[in-house]
Amino acid sequence: MDAPEEPVPPVIYTMENKPIVTCAGDQNLFTSIYPTLSQQLPREPMEWRRSYGRAPKMIHLESNFVQFKEELLPKEGNKALLTFPFLHIYWTECCDTEVYKATVKDDLTKWQNVLKAHSSVDWLIVVVENDAKKRNKTNILPRTSIVDKIRNDFCNKQSDRCVVLSDPLKDSSRTQESWNAFLTKLRTLLLMSFTKNLGKFEDDMRTLREKRTEPGWSFCDYFMVQEELAFVFEMLQQFEDALVQYDELDALFSQYVVNFGAGDGANWLTFFCQPVKSWNGLILRKPIDMEKRGLIQRQEATLLDLRSYLFSRQCTLLLFLQRPWEVAQRALELLHGCVQELKLLEFCRDWVSVPPGALDCWVFLSCLEVLQRIEGCCDRAQIDSNIAHTVGLWSYATEKLKSLGYLCGLVSEQGPNSEDLNRTVDLLAGLGAERPETANTAQSPYKKLKEALSSVEAFEKHYLDLSHATIEMYTSIGRIRSAKFVGKDLAEFYMRKKSPQKAEIYLQGALKNYLAEGWALPITHTRKQLAECQKHLGQIENYLQTSSLLASDRHLTGNEREYFCREILSFASQQADSPGHKIVLPMHSFAQLRDLHFTPSNAVVHVGGVLSVEITVCSQMPVPVHAEQIAISVHFSIEKNNYRKTAEWLTKHKTANGIVSFPAETSPFPTSQNSLPALELCEMFERSPSDNSLHTTGIICKNVHVLLRKQESGASLEAPSGAALEAGAHVLKCNAVTLEPGPNAITFRTQAKEPGTYTLRQLCASVGPVWFVLPHIYPLVQYDVYSQEPQLHVEPLADSLLAGIPQKVKFTVTTGHYTVKNGDSLQLSNVEAMLILGHEENRAVIYSNMRAPATGGESTVPGMTEPHGKHKDTQKGGHCMATMDHKVSIDCPWSIYSTVISLTFSMPFRTTHSLLSSGTRKYVQVCVQNLSELDFQLSDSHLVDTGDSTDLRLIPLNTESEQRIHSRQAVFFVWELKWTQEPPPSLHCRFSVGFSPASEERLSVSLKPYTYEFQVDNFLTLYSVRAEISPPPGTELCKTGSLCSLEVSITRLSDLSDADKDEALTEREDYFSTKLMYEVVDNSSNWAVCGKSSGVISMPVAARATHRVHMEVMPLFAGYLPLPDVRLFKYLPHHSAHSSQLDADSWIENDSLSVDKHVDDQLDSGSVQSRGSTRSVAGSEHKGLPMPRLRALPPGQAFNASAGTQVLVIPSQDDHVLEVSVT
């Protein structure tokens, strides 16, 4: 069985490496089984559970089965996992006891002794059963006997380490079951070995890493150890775990470089601080770069070698994980990081030298290598859809190629010199020979760089191709800012190549983008480049506009601003001698309009008046600028009916102080950028986890995602202004003005000639042929010129004019364009009822040339001479004062026509009268009510009869001669009527009283009294009505609920008079009679009238004729109750003519009556009634018949003698609830 030993081949670190499994015993047997075994083993996945709580994974196991040799067993201290045999298998198909004892047992013993000597406990014995051999031999023991012997001899406590494989080459169910059991066992043992050995390896690696602070610790040695673990994971196709190992190495090394730059460096890092001699870029076309790995292992690698090898391994694993776009992202970070790390090490160690351009070459080659590697594993559709991941590499390569071109003199106008050529040769030498894997590639990075540095034309071709491709990629993914940045570099290249016409479009595009996003410093820098470009192109107007912007730019130094300002002034002075066309530029870069002030402040003047406009202009130039002229163009407009607008109307629509402030000039940035939130900055500190020492600090912007959001760009913000000078007849000018830096006050004066509205439209400043124009003055600024006819207004100084008392009235003259002269006067013509009380010493006071009170400006109007009730009576509507109008005619000096003005006077008093009776005695009462807000003093009250009666006397009952009447109060006057003969049927009276304001002093003019006229008819008393209530018989007092007797006596007090001669009068044989209707009503609901409550009686017209009516009433409450009311009406027959108008109450009563057959009989009212005792007789029976009419007696003809009489009512004894009426 022992085969001759063969030399162990060297391990090649490629992806073909598999876990090693040694095979001892019958090699021919294993050779026959190997094809089936190698196919079946990786088919079924196994769950791999790892330590430290890591998630389990399903893996497919593959193995490299090799012949067992003692040299394969690991020596003490060997940490190579790739050459480590994870499992040892012994194969045998012995079925004969003699053979087993003679050879197999001894061979197994030797095999196990070797394993024990090397402390290897991962082994397995496989016994293959073959039915053909069993049939050929008769003295063999059963299979179980051989297996039992092996298990007893070698597997004392591990009986599962001996398995049986039955007829492995046959195709049967028994064979399949045997294979499944064997493969499951094999996979389980392999996973157990992996877990155990990898765990031990990781513990050793972790121990080694924890010693990194000890002297003598080597990063390269640790790198090899952890990479060994990565190789194993890669061998097990666990590419994610393998990538983690390289990422940990990357982070560890980066941290050491940062610490080294901060002065806390490790000694082993000096091995990487060697001068850079090779810069051939990344190598990504090999799974493993053995050359650079050897340099790392020998500690001879530079920083670029380590970074290149580390990234190549990461790239390989990422491509296996199908994450090519992460390769591009990591590559960009790597390239920028390496450049910074080399600069850091070069700064810290003076002897770490990097030749100029070496890093540029390395970065350029690496960018193209990464891009070509990604293109090799992706199709074109995938690449086009993921440009966002690769465009950064294109841009970086373009930038580095540009740097190389500048460095090697390939961009200068004269071409490269000898020094540039020598530098180019040195850079190409550092690239070395082209690698074999790219030698046959036509567009390899090596060939591209070498060709680009070979000539000026080749460099221009490659640089332009890269630049245009990068710009196109950035534009396609919406990164306009980055595209414009590359275009700006391209413009700089064209400027170096003396092609400013090609550079301008890129500079304009970049400037437009910066303006839209509000980048102040890039705007300034780009404008400087654009100014140079425009100067070379001879674009005078654009150059002057850009120069004005730069001259006012605060981000430039004073000398730079002054230079651009001098450029403008120099051009203006040169063109002044040879005048040509005007150059119009926007004003916001030259000066800013701050405020404007009108004099007069209301910006309203009449025709011929003088208006002053003072503006404050803030010059943005760094030096004084002499302007030949500063002008404001004015737009004139005449609105419809504008001539009717008065100075007062115009003034109401103006600012109070005449000052118009203008907002600060808009910045060159759009409003959206100005409205962005402010920067939210915070400090960042990173401390070492070991000693808590500060090793990194910085500033972080927390809202960068908001600030760098792409803004929508509109029209070009740097295009020529397009402002045009307005040509018009109305211009305000100011000549020879020197504008100092900062605020300047400029005053314009104009004389108004034509009425209308003048709008300030445009502000211009001329410096030679250069005109700086503010095209629109906003907010809107206007002044008005009016031509107004004089107007006269008359208004009282109080709220209203009161008739009868002196009051002051103000005459206001709005002169308009008329100028009031000394001696001008107003002539007033008034009616006789209204007096004008003027004073000779009063003269008109001229406030201005627009408004003036007239001569005798404060006049006193006493009102009407005879104020009484014949006026516009509004008393019925409430307590409003009655009014009357008087017209005044005024003659003015500026017009041949008279002006008629109506004045409205209000009556301060409201007067009413009433007739009072006491039996046959008569009284007249007059009530005077003050409706105004003033208090008056009343005096000399009189009441006279204006009729022909001679025997009638009016005796006053008021003893005071003067009385004070307050606002909203009333005063009553009473007179008694007495006569000796028969009184007249009607009385015509006139009431008069003197009045004057209570607060006024003695007036120089006498005031006429207030008069009130009225008439009283039928005031003679004809009837006396008396009512009397008697308690029930046998009782002294009335009780609630008991019927009491009510007796009503109607007595005639006089004989026949003229007042009785009407339809109701009936002539008898020897006397006259009239029909009356009585009605008993209790409106206070104290009594219930039982039986009849009304009736019609025939009353003789003779003195002392009496008619009595008896009825029953029931008191409803206890206490002193007033008697029910007794009303009298004239009862007019239905056939009489309607000669007199009945009042509403008579018609109501009439509606409830019907015609009775016997007129002389009394009409019963029906059952018990209360609360007014409304009569309800069946009128439906008499529907359509003529109804009698009722007419109420005048107030003075019926006298109620029982008015005010009360009756005591006591409660009944059985009442549970006592109700008492208190009156």
Secondary structure as GFF3:
##gff-version 3
##sequence-region A 1 1223
A	DSSP	beta_strand	20	25	.	.	.	ID=ss1
A	DSSP	alpha_helix	27	40	.	.	.	ID=ss2
A	DSSP	beta_strand	46	48	.	.	.	ID=ss3
A	DSSP	beta_strand	57	59	.	.	.	ID=ss4
A	DSSP	beta_strand	64	67	.	.	.	ID=ss5
A	DSSP	three_ten_helix	70	72	.	.	.	ID=ss6
A	DSSP	beta_strand	85	92	.	.	.	ID=ss7
A	DSSP	alpha_helix	97	99	.	.	.	ID=ss8
A	DSSP	pi_helix	100	104	.	.	.	ID=ss9
A	DSSP	alpha_helix	105	117	.	.	.	ID=ss10
A	DSSP	beta_strand	123	129	.	.	.	ID=ss11
A	DSSP	alpha_helix	131	136	.	.	.	ID=ss12
A	DSSP	alpha_helix	143	154	.	.	.	ID=ss13
A	DSSP	three_ten_helix	159	161	.	.	.	ID=ss14
A	DSSP	beta_strand	162	166	.	.	.	ID=ss15
A	DSSP	alpha_helix	173	210	.	.	.	ID=ss16
A	DSSP	alpha_helix	219	235	.	.	.	ID=ss17
A	DSSP	alpha_helix	239	261	.	.	.	ID=ss18
A	DSSP	three_ten_helix	267	272	.	.	.	ID=ss19
A	DSSP	alpha_helix	290	297	.	.	.	ID=ss20
A	DSSP	alpha_helix	303	320	.	.	.	ID=ss21
A	DSSP	alpha_helix	324	348	.	.	.	ID=ss22
A	DSSP	alpha_helix	358	377	.	.	.	ID=ss23
A	DSSP	alpha_helix	380	385	.	.	.	ID=ss24
A	DSSP	alpha_helix	387	407	.	.	.	ID=ss25
A	DSSP	alpha_helix	418	431	.	.	.	ID=ss26
A	DSSP	alpha_helix	436	439	.	.	.	ID=ss27
A	DSSP	alpha_helix	445	452	.	.	.	ID=ss28
A	DSSP	alpha_helix	456	476	.	.	.	ID=ss29
A	DSSP	alpha_helix	480	496	.	.	.	ID=ss30
A	DSSP	alpha_helix	500	517	.	.	.	ID=ss31
A	DSSP	alpha_helix	520	537	.	.	.	ID=ss32
A	DSSP	alpha_helix	540	551	.	.	.	ID=ss33
A	DSSP	alpha_helix	558	577	.	.	.	ID=ss34
A	DSSP	beta_strand	583	586	.	.	.	ID=ss35
A	DSSP	beta_strand	591	599	.	.	.	ID=ss36
A	DSSP	beta_strand	604	606	.	.	.	ID=ss37
A	DSSP	beta_strand	610	619	.	.	.	ID=ss38
A	DSSP	beta_strand	625	637	.	.	.	ID=ss39
A	DSSP	three_ten_helix	642	644	.	.	.	ID=ss40
A	DSSP	alpha_helix	647	652	.	.	.	ID=ss41
A	DSSP	beta_strand	659	661	.	.	.	ID=ss42
A	DSSP	alpha_helix	671	674	.	.	.	ID=ss43
A	DSSP	beta_strand	681	687	.	.	.	ID=ss44
A	DSSP	beta_strand	694	701	.	.	.	ID=ss45
A	DSSP	alpha_helix	704	707	.	.	.	ID=ss46
A	DSSP	beta_strand	731	739	.	.	.	ID=ss47
A	DSSP	beta_strand	742	751	.	.	.	ID=ss48
A	DSSP	beta_strand	756	767	.	.	.	ID=ss49
A	DSSP	beta_strand	770	774	.	.	.	ID=ss50
A	DSSP	beta_strand	782	786	.	.	.	ID=ss51
A	DSSP	beta_strand	791	796	.	.	.	ID=ss52
A	DSSP	beta_strand	801	802	.	.	.	ID=ss53
A	DSSP	beta_strand	808	814	.	.	.	ID=ss54
A	DSSP	beta_strand	827	830	.	.	.	ID=ss55
A	DSSP	beta_strand	851	860	.	.	.	ID=ss56
A	DSSP	three_ten_helix	875	877	.	.	.	ID=ss57
A	DSSP	beta_strand	883	891	.	.	.	ID=ss58
A	DSSP	beta_strand	898	906	.	.	.	ID=ss59
A	DSSP	beta_strand	909	918	.	.	.	ID=ss60
A	DSSP	beta_strand	921	930	.	.	.	ID=ss61
A	DSSP	beta_strand	936	945	.	.	.	ID=ss62
A	DSSP	beta_strand	952	956	.	.	.	ID=ss63
A	DSSP	beta_strand	962	965	.	.	.	ID=ss64
A	DSSP	beta_strand	970	979	.	.	.	ID=ss65
A	DSSP	beta_strand	986	997	.	.	.	ID=ss66
A	DSSP	beta_strand	1010	1017	.	.	.	ID=ss67
A	DSSP	beta_strand	1023	1030	.	.	.	ID=ss68
A	DSSP	beta_strand	1038	1039	.	.	.	ID=ss69
A	DSSP	beta_strand	1044	1052	.	.	.	ID=ss70
A	DSSP	three_ten_helix	1058	1060	.	.	.	ID=ss71
A	DSSP	beta_strand	1065	1067	.	.	.	ID=ss72
A	DSSP	beta_strand	1072	1081	.	.	.	ID=ss73
A	DSSP	beta_strand	1087	1090	.	.	.	ID=ss74
A	DSSP	beta_strand	1094	1100	.	.	.	ID=ss75
A	DSSP	beta_strand	1106	1115	.	.	.	ID=ss76
A	DSSP	beta_strand	1119	1122	.	.	.	ID=ss77
A	DSSP	beta_strand	1125	1132	.	.	.	ID=ss78
A	DSSP	alpha_helix	1144	1151	.	.	.	ID=ss79
A	DSSP	three_ten_helix	1179	1182	.	.	.	ID=ss80
A	DSSP	beta_strand	1189	1192	.	.	.	ID=ss81
A	DSSP	beta_strand	1198	1200	.	.	.	ID=ss82
A	DSSP	beta_strand	1206	1210	.	.	.	ID=ss83
###
